[in-house]
Amino acid sequence: MFRPLVATVWALGLCAVALADEAVTETEPSAETKSRSAAVPFVFSTSSMGLSVGGAASLQGVLQEGSQLVGAGAYSENDSHVAFLGVYNLHFGDSGRWFVDLQAFDARFRETQVYLDGNPDFDTPAGGHGSSADNHVLGEEQQRDLYATLRYLLPMGAGKDSPRRRSRIVAGIPVALEKGELPGAYTSIELEPFYREREVIGQDGFQQRDKTQGLSLKLDHDARDFIPSPSEGYRAELQIHRDWGGAERQSYTKWEAQYSHYLNIGASAWSKQQVLAFTAYTSDVPTWDSGSPGSEHRPPWFAESTLGGWNRLRGYQGARFHDRSAVFYGAEYRAIPRWQPQGAIPFIERYYFPWWQFAVYGEVGRVHDSYDLVELHKEMDWTVGVGLRMWVENVVARVDWAFSEEENQLRVVVNQPF
């Protein structure tokens, strides 16, 4: 099955967090040293929205120097919509180490399939490892997400003397490090209140509404040479999510960890840059089986350990697999060709668009109903694919075409997957 999915417009905000921390130092003058703003209209078609029109805009330095305001929205012929608004890198305090990011997302998909229990043709759990691709609910899904992130850059490592991150780049490409030189490591702590809600209305009368709200704590150790598209360094993240429960939901605790590493294998006769990128991810809900039967402390289906979507097992739709725990591994080869034709393309040439990149990738992962590393590495699901990345107006636009055992997925989103 070929399933074009371009409706993830709200992902435009995800890369803004990365760019907000990046105070760029050029080794030669260029348009990147200036504060830039841009707006882009678009038209697309997806399986869940049909023909859609919309637009996105990014405004830099509007509220504060170094801040970024990102908005995007779309409306479709079947009365579906997506809307996103994000404000990033608002800073306060005399130390300059405190930052605030705000995000809001609202969407309605009139015709979509959701992998949760409710299909009368199946008596086995939906979304688990080995579950049928047909075990889903078909109908309308409404989504709403709200996040407020308070970030503090610790006075240690590369951030000891200054909270401003600086990369040496030319036309959007990091300058190669000297022999023996390593990217500086920045360590930050984040507190993030969150609210997430999903309501699914099936075509056969099925209806289910779930929500989660609570607080996340994250430790981020980042030694990448250029956050939007790294060529050297590594990043390690550990995050804990807690929902204390309420009248309509169970309390739960979830943790997740990810490590990513980047190797610059140098330029060639035909490429400006070649990079090997690797990542490993795992997560678990330790409260999964606590409590009495029927009232276990578990998150709603979309907040469990999930695989499928933009960044992990891209050959499957979002949250295709979800359960108590998950393991995932990914590898990409990324190259920026020397041939750069975009400056001669009408309309495109008016935007700052210094490079494009192609990628080849492979992924494996699995979910399970207990955190058993032996089981999690058996019969893993897989994805292979090719991608096109473009550095446009200080944003990485990404096109991924991924293939899996069940289906193919074409997505247009932003930011590198890791």
KETOR-959849 format. One line per field, with one value per residue (C-alpha): residue number from 1; residue in three letters; x, y, z. Coordinates in pm, 1 decimal. Example, Ala and Ser with C-alpha at 12.3 -4.5 7.8 and 13.67 -1.06 7.14 Angstrom:
k <- 1	2
r <- ALA	SER
X <- 1230.0	1367.0
Y <- -450.0	-106.0
Z <- 780.0	714.0
This chain:
k <- 1	2	3	4	5	6	7	8	9	10	11	12	13	14	15	16	17	18	19	20	21	22	23	24	25	26	27	28	29	30	31	32	33	34	35	36	37	38	39	40	41	42	43	44	45	46	47	48	49	50	51	52	53	54	55	56	57	58	59	60	61	62	63	64	65	66	67	68	69	70	71	72	73	74	75	76	77	78	79	80	81	82	83	84	85	86	87	88	89	90	91	92	93	94	95	96	97	98	99	100	101	102	103	104	105	106	107	108	109	110	111	112	113	114	115	116	117	118	119	120	121	122	123	124	125	126	127	128	129	130	131	132	133	134	135	136	137	138	139	140	141	142	143	144	145	146	147	148	149	150	151	152	153	154	155	156	157	158	159	160	161	162	163	164	165	166	167	168	169	170	171	172	173	174	175	176	177	178	179	180	181	182	183	184	185	186	187	188	189	190	191	192	193	194	195	196	197	198	199	200	201	202	203	204	205	206	207	208	209	210	211	212	213	214	215	216	217	218	219	220	221	222	223	224	225	226	227	228	229	230	231	232	233	234	235	236	237	238	239	240	241	242	243	244	245	246	247	248	249	250	251	252	253	254	255	256	257	258	259	260	261	262	263	264	265	266	267	268	269	270	271	272	273	274	275	276	277	278	279	280	281	282	283	284	285	286	287	288	289	290	291	292	293	294	295	296	297	298	299	300	301	302	303	304	305	306	307	308	309	310	311	312	313	314	315	316	317	318	319	320	321	322	323	324	325	326	327	328	329	330	331	332	333	334	335	336	337	338	339	340	341	342	343	344	345	346	347	348	349	350	351	352	353	354	355	356	357	358	359	360	361	362	363	364	365	366	367	368	369	370	371	372	373	374	375	376	377	378	379	380	381	382	383	384	385	386	387	388	389	390	391	392	393	394	395	396	397	398	399	400	401	402	403	404	405	406	407	408	409	410	411	412	413	414	415	416	417	418
r <- MET	PHE	ARG	PRO	LEU	VAL	ALA	THR	VAL	TRP	ALA	LEU	GLY	LEU	CYS	ALA	VAL	ALA	LEU	ALA	ASP	GLU	ALA	VAL	THR	GLU	THR	GLU	PRO	SER	ALA	GLU	THR	LYS	SER	ARG	SER	ALA	ALA	VAL	PRO	PHE	VAL	PHE	SER	THR	SER	SER	MET	GLY	LEU	SER	VAL	GLY	GLY	ALA	ALA	SER	LEU	GLN	GLY	VAL	LEU	GLN	GLU	GLY	SER	GLN	LEU	VAL	GLY	ALA	GLY	ALA	TYR	SER	GLU	ASN	ASP	SER	HIS	VAL	ALA	PHE	LEU	GLY	VAL	TYR	ASN	LEU	HIS	PHE	GLY	ASP	SER	GLY	ARG	TRP	PHE	VAL	ASP	LEU	GLN	ALA	PHE	ASP	ALA	ARG	PHE	ARG	GLU	THR	GLN	VAL	TYR	LEU	ASP	GLY	ASN	PRO	ASP	PHE	ASP	THR	PRO	ALA	GLY	GLY	HIS	GLY	SER	SER	ALA	ASP	ASN	HIS	VAL	LEU	GLY	GLU	GLU	GLN	GLN	ARG	ASP	LEU	TYR	ALA	THR	LEU	ARG	TYR	LEU	LEU	PRO	MET	GLY	ALA	GLY	LYS	ASP	SER	PRO	ARG	ARG	ARG	SER	ARG	ILE	VAL	ALA	GLY	ILE	PRO	VAL	ALA	LEU	GLU	LYS	GLY	GLU	LEU	PRO	GLY	ALA	TYR	THR	SER	ILE	GLU	LEU	GLU	PRO	PHE	TYR	ARG	GLU	ARG	GLU	VAL	ILE	GLY	GLN	ASP	GLY	PHE	GLN	GLN	ARG	ASP	LYS	THR	GLN	GLY	LEU	SER	LEU	LYS	LEU	ASP	HIS	ASP	ALA	ARG	ASP	PHE	ILE	PRO	SER	PRO	SER	GLU	GLY	TYR	ARG	ALA	GLU	LEU	GLN	ILE	HIS	ARG	ASP	TRP	GLY	GLY	ALA	GLU	ARG	GLN	SER	TYR	THR	LYS	TRP	GLU	ALA	GLN	TYR	SER	HIS	TYR	LEU	ASN	ILE	GLY	ALA	SER	ALA	TRP	SER	LYS	GLN	GLN	VAL	LEU	ALA	PHE	THR	ALA	TYR	THR	SER	ASP	VAL	PRO	THR	TRP	ASP	SER	GLY	SER	PRO	GLY	SER	GLU	HIS	ARG	PRO	PRO	TRP	PHE	ALA	GLU	SER	THR	LEU	GLY	GLY	TRP	ASN	ARG	LEU	ARG	GLY	TYR	GLN	GLY	ALA	ARG	PHE	HIS	ASP	ARG	SER	ALA	VAL	PHE	TYR	GLY	ALA	GLU	TYR	ARG	ALA	ILE	PRO	ARG	TRP	GLN	PRO	GLN	GLY	ALA	ILE	PRO	PHE	ILE	GLU	ARG	TYR	TYR	PHE	PRO	TRP	TRP	GLN	PHE	ALA	VAL	TYR	GLY	GLU	VAL	GLY	ARG	VAL	HIS	ASP	SER	TYR	ASP	LEU	VAL	GLU	LEU	HIS	LYS	GLU	MET	ASP	TRP	THR	VAL	GLY	VAL	GLY	LEU	ARG	MET	TRP	VAL	GLU	ASN	VAL	VAL	ALA	ARG	VAL	ASP	TRP	ALA	PHE	SER	GLU	GLU	GLU	ASN	GLN	LEU	ARG	VAL	VAL	VAL	ASN	GLN	PRO	PHE
X <- 0.0	132.0	7.7	105.1	110.4	196.9	-45.6	216.0	255.5	285.1	629.9	756.8	779.1	1001.3	1312.9	1260.6	1372.3	1700.1	1756.5	1668.5	1974.6	2207.0	2387.7	2566.9	2913.3	3008.1	3363.7	3254.6	2958.7	2634.6	2258.3	2261.5	2409.3	2093.8	1761.1	1525.7	1153.0	965.8	617.7	537.1	197.9	144.1	-101.8	-99.9	-315.5	-323.7	-523.0	-683.3	-744.0	-778.1	-681.4	-561.1	-430.2	-235.2	65.7	353.2	550.3	861.7	940.9	1276.6	1360.4	1002.9	945.0	1308.8	1647.0	1711.3	1348.2	1144.8	770.5	644.2	290.0	138.7	-208.3	-404.5	-767.0	-892.3	-1178.8	-1320.0	-1334.5	-1013.7	-765.8	-429.4	-302.1	25.6	173.3	510.6	717.5	1080.7	1388.2	1222.5	1497.0	1490.2	1708.9	2043.9	2244.6	2104.9	2073.2	1693.8	1477.7	1105.6	938.8	560.3	377.1	11.0	-130.7	-489.1	-608.2	-908.2	-874.1	-1210.4	-1098.5	-815.3	-724.8	-614.0	-449.8	-648.2	-884.4	-1236.0	-1247.0	-1523.0	-1344.4	-1053.6	-1032.9	-656.0	-492.9	-437.8	-96.0	107.9	399.0	266.7	-79.7	-269.7	-239.9	-621.4	-680.6	-763.1	-1057.5	-1156.7	-1317.9	-1247.0	-965.3	-925.9	-592.7	-485.3	-137.9	-8.0	349.9	545.1	917.7	1141.6	1506.7	1819.9	2166.5	2407.3	2733.7	2956.6	3145.1	3114.5	2837.6	3051.5	3156.4	2857.7	2502.0	2513.7	2585.7	2807.7	2887.6	3138.4	2948.2	2963.1	2640.1	2466.5	2747.2	2968.1	3336.5	3541.8	3699.1	4075.3	4244.4	4188.0	3929.2	3594.9	3261.3	3186.0	2925.0	2630.2	2420.3	2070.7	1779.7	1420.8	1090.2	787.7	421.2	218.2	-140.2	-233.9	-582.4	-719.6	-1082.2	-1165.7	-1513.7	-1543.3	-1766.6	-1952.2	-2049.8	-1727.3	-1619.4	-1324.2	-1164.4	-831.0	-605.7	-288.6	-146.9	149.8	514.8	829.2	1187.5	1467.7	1847.6	2009.6	2384.1	2452.3	2788.6	2669.2	2863.8	2550.7	2209.9	1986.5	2202.5	2500.0	2813.4	3017.6	2954.6	2685.9	2375.1	2242.8	1891.4	1705.8	1344.8	1088.9	715.9	471.2	92.4	-52.6	-394.8	-742.0	-1112.1	-1087.3	-741.2	-493.2	-163.4	155.3	529.1	720.1	1088.9	1273.5	1637.6	1810.8	2171.1	2274.9	2622.0	2753.8	3064.1	3187.6	3346.0	3456.9	3385.0	3442.2	3467.1	3087.6	2983.2	3045.5	2971.2	2913.3	2786.3	2702.9	2437.0	2335.3	2077.4	1948.7	1626.7	1442.7	1145.5	937.5	634.3	745.6	400.9	235.3	128.6	93.9	-251.4	-545.3	-658.9	-849.8	-701.3	-332.6	-129.4	-91.7	-90.0	-344.3	-249.9	-84.6	140.9	267.2	603.2	529.7	695.8	588.8	560.4	803.2	1117.3	1106.2	1002.0	904.9	755.8	455.8	199.6	219.5	177.6	128.0	297.8	240.3	288.1	466.1	824.1	1013.3	1359.1	1464.7	1783.0	1839.3	2124.7	2147.8	2397.9	2361.1	2535.4	2523.5	2602.8	2821.2	2559.4	2319.7	2058.2	1806.2	1939.3	1819.7	1465.1	1193.1	1024.4	1266.8	1557.2	1400.7	1446.9	1772.6	1838.5	2214.1	2204.2	2005.6	2093.0	1992.9	1982.5	1958.2	1846.0	1751.3	1566.1	1463.6	1249.9	995.1	744.6	665.3	442.5	739.1	1085.3	1260.9	1565.7	1589.1	1228.8	1258.8	1537.5	1349.1	1162.2	1205.6	999.2	1196.6	1195.3	1425.2	1401.1	1543.7	1514.1	1561.5	1657.0	1670.3	1814.9	1557.4	1538.3	1734.1	1494.9	1563.3	1269.5	1255.6	1095.0	1111.1	992.7	995.5	916.2	805.9	659.6	305.5	306.1	497.1	488.1	576.4	608.8	700.5	796.6	1087.1	1402.0	1635.9	1483.7	1773.7
Y <- 0.0	345.4	600.9	968.3	1143.1	1511.7	1629.3	1647.8	2020.0	2094.3	1931.2	2263.7	2371.2	2085.2	2218.1	2567.0	2448.1	2334.9	2653.5	2872.2	2756.0	2798.3	3131.2	3086.0	3223.5	3230.5	3205.0	3429.1	3669.3	3522.8	3557.4	3328.4	3598.3	3802.4	3767.5	3624.1	3560.6	3365.2	3244.9	2954.6	2847.4	2482.0	2236.7	1864.3	1551.5	1275.8	961.2	1114.4	1472.2	1462.4	1775.2	2043.3	2398.2	2579.5	2785.4	2815.0	3111.1	3159.0	3494.4	3539.4	3801.2	3932.1	3898.3	3896.6	3885.9	3523.5	3416.6	3244.3	3235.4	2949.5	2901.8	2655.3	2546.7	2365.9	2293.9	2014.9	1926.6	1673.8	1935.5	1816.2	2065.9	2100.9	2406.8	2465.3	2761.0	2762.9	3025.8	2934.1	3060.0	3316.7	3388.6	3548.7	3593.9	3769.7	3454.7	3410.7	3036.7	3014.9	2959.1	2898.7	2729.0	2712.7	2483.1	2429.4	2184.1	2112.2	1880.0	1689.9	1407.6	1306.2	982.0	798.4	463.4	439.9	133.5	99.5	-170.3	-143.3	-333.6	-598.2	-835.4	-885.7	-1010.2	-951.2	-621.3	-365.7	-211.8	-483.9	-663.9	-910.0	-751.8	-746.7	-441.6	-456.8	-441.6	-72.9	164.1	357.0	695.5	1045.8	1143.1	1470.7	1565.0	1839.6	1888.0	2166.2	2195.1	2452.7	2381.8	2547.9	2483.0	2561.3	2533.7	2412.6	2607.8	2314.1	2181.9	2401.7	2598.3	2696.0	3036.4	3125.2	2991.2	3091.7	2800.7	2881.5	2672.9	2748.1	2705.7	2821.3	2823.6	2596.4	2337.2	2298.2	2366.5	2050.6	2024.9	2031.8	1695.8	1588.0	1863.3	1758.4	1944.7	2112.0	1941.9	2141.2	1996.3	2119.1	2027.4	2069.6	2079.4	2042.5	2053.1	1875.4	1807.8	1559.3	1452.3	1214.2	1144.0	874.0	834.6	515.5	474.8	190.3	398.9	342.2	640.9	678.6	984.4	969.9	1233.0	1266.0	1561.1	1592.1	1686.9	1568.7	1600.0	1573.8	1565.3	1650.3	1618.0	1755.2	1758.3	1795.7	2038.7	2184.4	2110.2	2129.7	1886.6	1744.5	1610.8	1535.2	1462.4	1292.0	1351.0	1161.7	1219.1	1079.1	1181.5	1085.5	1153.8	1154.6	1182.7	1182.4	1074.6	1210.3	1125.7	1038.9	884.9	656.2	776.6	640.5	689.3	646.3	686.2	698.7	729.7	796.4	815.9	946.6	957.1	1125.3	1047.1	1286.8	1068.5	1368.1	1530.1	1371.4	1469.7	1486.1	1572.2	1859.2	1646.8	1281.1	1174.4	843.8	895.2	631.0	626.6	390.2	444.6	260.7	330.7	165.4	221.6	71.7	125.3	-84.9	-380.4	-199.6	-157.7	-396.1	-580.1	-340.7	-33.9	-69.3	248.3	271.8	570.3	604.1	420.9	720.4	791.0	433.8	325.8	376.3	305.2	422.3	774.6	1052.4	940.4	573.2	294.8	546.2	273.8	256.2	517.6	702.0	481.5	172.4	-21.1	65.5	-128.4	-109.5	-101.9	-43.0	-67.0	101.8	135.7	355.3	433.0	689.0	777.6	1150.2	1333.6	1693.0	1693.6	1961.6	2001.6	2266.2	2367.7	2537.3	2889.7	2879.3	2755.9	3026.7	3116.1	2890.4	3125.8	3398.3	3184.1	3120.6	2762.6	2687.2	2304.5	1988.8	1644.2	1287.8	1004.1	625.4	463.3	144.4	91.1	-193.8	-187.7	-368.4	-314.7	-566.5	-602.7	-618.0	-466.1	-783.6	-698.6	-1051.9	-1048.7	-691.8	-802.6	-1097.5	-1075.3	-699.4	-491.5	-306.6	-12.1	87.8	408.5	703.7	1070.8	1421.2	1703.5	2076.3	2364.1	2636.5	2959.2	2802.7	2505.6	2146.7	2039.9	1660.2	1425.0	1055.4	757.1	449.8	85.9	-176.1	-524.2	-381.3	-64.1	232.2	581.7	915.3	1203.9	1569.3	1710.6	1908.3	1840.9	1546.3	1233.5	1229.7
Z <- 0.0	-88.3	162.5	109.3	445.5	446.1	713.5	985.6	928.5	1299.8	1298.5	1162.2	1524.5	1629.6	1459.7	1596.9	1940.8	1791.9	1596.8	1892.7	2087.3	1794.1	1778.6	1448.6	1380.1	1012.1	887.8	601.3	568.3	445.1	471.5	773.7	992.6	953.4	1128.3	868.9	844.2	579.7	485.4	252.8	108.9	21.1	-134.2	-59.5	-52.1	211.9	283.0	593.5	471.8	94.4	-101.7	139.6	131.1	398.6	491.3	735.0	865.3	1076.9	1239.6	1409.1	1670.9	1696.9	2072.1	2187.0	2021.6	1930.1	1976.4	1707.6	1637.7	1417.7	1289.5	1045.0	942.6	675.5	585.2	358.9	130.7	381.1	661.4	830.8	969.1	1141.4	1327.9	1511.2	1698.9	1871.0	2051.4	2117.6	2296.6	2520.3	2773.0	3115.7	3419.3	3459.5	3390.9	3038.3	3104.7	3140.5	2832.3	2774.6	2476.9	2422.4	2177.1	2089.7	1834.6	1729.3	1452.9	1322.7	1070.6	927.6	765.0	937.1	1092.4	1455.5	1608.9	1930.2	2059.2	1922.8	1593.9	1637.6	1398.7	1641.3	2000.8	2033.9	2138.2	1863.8	1813.3	1982.2	1821.0	1564.8	1560.5	1233.7	1011.0	979.8	1356.3	1373.6	1415.1	1102.7	1147.8	1280.9	1516.6	1703.9	1858.8	2096.4	2248.2	2475.6	2603.7	2805.0	2836.8	3095.3	3006.5	3209.4	3054.3	3320.0	3375.2	3283.7	2981.3	2673.2	2846.4	3145.1	3015.0	2793.4	2743.5	2374.5	2142.5	1846.0	1540.1	1267.8	944.0	584.3	379.9	630.0	647.0	958.0	906.1	957.1	1301.4	1335.8	1389.9	1748.7	1808.3	1956.8	1955.3	2286.5	2506.8	2646.6	2928.1	3010.4	3235.4	3115.0	3303.3	3078.1	3183.2	2914.5	2810.3	2534.2	2425.4	2162.6	2069.0	1815.1	1664.7	1460.4	1158.2	1335.3	1640.3	1835.0	2047.3	2285.0	2444.7	2626.7	2774.7	2977.2	3163.9	3391.6	3404.8	3225.1	3349.4	3092.4	3107.6	2772.5	2706.6	2358.5	2180.0	1818.4	1602.2	1437.6	1587.1	1275.8	1073.3	1266.2	1102.0	1416.8	1782.2	1986.3	2195.2	2500.5	2641.0	2941.8	3007.2	3273.7	3231.9	3522.3	3519.6	3872.1	3745.4	3801.9	3782.9	3411.2	3388.4	3561.2	3704.6	3546.0	3509.1	3182.5	3102.0	2771.0	2668.8	2337.5	2220.6	1876.8	1721.4	1405.1	1198.8	930.8	661.7	457.4	125.3	-214.5	-579.2	-601.4	-243.8	-3.6	301.8	389.9	730.9	898.0	1166.8	1423.2	1701.1	1970.4	2168.0	2444.4	2672.8	2942.1	3166.9	3503.7	3661.3	3386.8	3605.3	3938.9	4089.0	4091.9	3774.1	3552.9	3719.0	3633.4	3612.6	3235.6	2998.1	2716.2	2396.9	2226.2	2528.9	2568.1	2426.8	2056.1	1721.4	1377.7	1244.0	1150.0	1331.6	1437.8	1198.2	932.5	710.6	945.4	1039.3	1371.1	1683.8	1465.8	1747.8	2113.4	2436.8	2771.5	2636.9	2314.0	2158.1	1834.5	1626.7	1321.2	1081.9	799.8	530.7	444.0	160.5	31.6	-344.9	-499.4	-772.0	-639.3	-901.7	-670.8	-728.6	-1089.1	-1012.5	-1038.1	-706.0	-514.9	-581.7	-366.6	-53.3	130.4	11.8	15.6	8.6	-42.8	86.6	12.2	263.7	269.0	593.5	772.8	1101.8	1331.2	1644.8	1855.2	2136.8	2412.2	2720.3	2960.5	2964.7	2853.7	2642.6	2506.1	2377.3	2253.6	2018.8	1867.5	1535.7	1518.9	1277.1	1011.2	773.4	487.6	290.6	104.7	191.2	59.2	297.0	217.3	422.2	349.5	549.0	838.2	856.5	748.5	530.0	504.8	252.5	350.6	147.8	371.0	303.2	555.9	555.7	570.9	363.4	221.6	364.7	205.2	450.6	421.5	760.7	905.2	1102.8	1077.4	1239.8	1488.9
